Amino acid sequence: MPSGKWFDKQGNNLARPKLVIDAREHPDMINAAFNGFFEGDNQYGESNDKLKSLFSEDEKNSLFKEEMCAVMSQYKYLIIIDGHTATWPRVPQVMLSDSVPIVVESGFYPLYIDKWEPFVHYVPVKNDQSDLYEKIKWLQEHDKEAKEIALASQLFYKELYTLENMTKDAVSVFSK
């Protein structure tokens, strides 16, 4: 099993594989799987075979599929964690669910993350995930606060992620 900060020697983010491996040891706290593997070489021209070798054939063949989006909303907490790229398509699904967004720090950032407030709109977790179980336990012990975070996340998304705001921001970026 890989060790360290969960980046390989080329700087590829291995946070998601770490989460999936940790879920094996803590199935009572985390249900994690892949929705696919990046095929071909990574940005450094290296094969992803080494990463794939960490997972059994059963794990590789039981990947989450698109229909899992409906199932994921049944969980109280949903983890936003990067893999090969940022998880930007998943962020709206998580924010609009009845679940608490748990955001693992990353070099990639969802739209408007600078406006999100920790423990108001989401629960932050360090990039190395060293505090993940502590944060999950906190959520379990503070159900009222967890529900408030989930609701605040929904309301915040509906307020901030509007076509008007996004258009205004796009015009601002492209007019510079």
N, C-alpha and C positions, 0 to 999 in steps of 0.2 A: 504494500500500500504506500502511495506517495506520502511524503512528509514535508514539513516546512510551512511556508506561507501559502501553499497551494497555487503557486505559479511555477511553471516549468522553467528550464534554463533560458528559454527565449521570451519569457514574460507572458505566456498564454495564461489566461485566467482559468484556474482549475477549481474555483469555488463551487460550481454546480456539481462536479464529480465528488468533491468532498462531502457535500450535503447528501448525495445519494448513498455514499458509502456509510456516512454517519447514521443514516436512516436504518441501515441494517442492524446497527447496535441499539437503536432506540425506536423500535417500531411503535411503541406506545405513545411517542411524542411526535414523530415525523413520518409522513408518508410521502416519499419523494421518488421520482423516476424521471427519465428523459422523455422528451417528445420527439427525439431523433438525434442522430449523430451527424455532424458536418462531414460530408463525404469529400474525399479528395485531400489535397494538402492544405495545411493552414497557411497563414500569411507569410510564414518563414520558409515555405516549401517543404515542410516536414509532414509525414504521414500521420494520421490520427489513429493508426493501428495500435500504438503503444497505449493510448488512453482507452481504446476499446478493449484491450486485453485485460483491463481491471474488472470487467463485468462478464458474468456468465452468459451463455447463450440464451437462457431463460430471461434474464434481465434485458438483454438486447432485443429479444423478440416480444417482450411485453411492454413496449414503449407506450406512453400516453398518446392518445390520438385526439383529434379535434373534438370528438364527443365528450372528452373529459372536461371540457370547459364548463359544461352544465353540472357535472359531478363536483368540480372543485368548489363551487359556491356553497356546498353543504358543510364546508369546514369553517371553524371559528376563526382560524388564522391562516393567512396565505403568504408565502414567502416570495418576495420579488428578488431574484438573484440572477446575475448575468451568467452567460455561457460563452458562446463564440462571439456574441455581440450583446448589446443592451437588450433588455426585455421590454422595450417600449410598446409592443402590441399588447402585452399582457397587463400592463399597468392600468388601463381603463377598466378591464374586466375585474381586476382586484378591487379597485377603488369603488366601483359601482356595486360590488357584492355586499353582502351583509357581514363580511369577514374583515378582520383587522389586517391591514397590510404590514408585513414585517419586511423591512427593506435592508438588504445586506449592502454595506458600503461598497462602492465600486468606482472605477475610473470612467464608467459610462453613466450618464444621468438621464432619467426620464424628463420629459417636458415639464417645465415649471417647478422642478424639484427645489429650486432656491426659495420658493414661496411656501413649501410644505413645512409644517412645524412638528418636530419630534414629540411624540406622546400626545399630540393633538390629532394629526392626520395619519400618522404611522408610528411604528415602533422601530427604532434603528438598531442594527446589529453590526458589529465590527466586521471588516472584510475577512478576517481569519476565522470568523464565526465562533470565537472563544467565549462570547457571551450569549450565544443563541439559546442554550437551554435555560440560562438564568432569565432571559426575557420571556420565554415561553412559560416558565413557572410563574413569573410575575403576572402574566396575563391570566393564567389559570386561577391565581389567588385573588385577582382583582377583576372579576367578571363585569362589574358595573362600569369600571373605567374602560375595559376592553370594548364594551358595547358603545360607549360614548366615542371612542376613537373610530370605530367602524362607521358610525353615523356621521361623524365629522368628516371623514374621508369621502363619503358619498356626497354630502352637501358641498364640500369644497370642490370636488370634481365638477359637479353641475354648475357651480358658480364660475370657476376659473377656465375650464376647458370648453369654452363656447366657440362657435364659429367666428363670432365677432372678435374675440380676443386673439384667436389663432391667426386670423386674417391680418389684424392690426400688427401682430408681432412679425408675421412673414413680410409685410410691406416694410416694416422698420429694418429688418435684416437686409432685404434686397435693395433698399434705397440708399444704403451706405456706400 
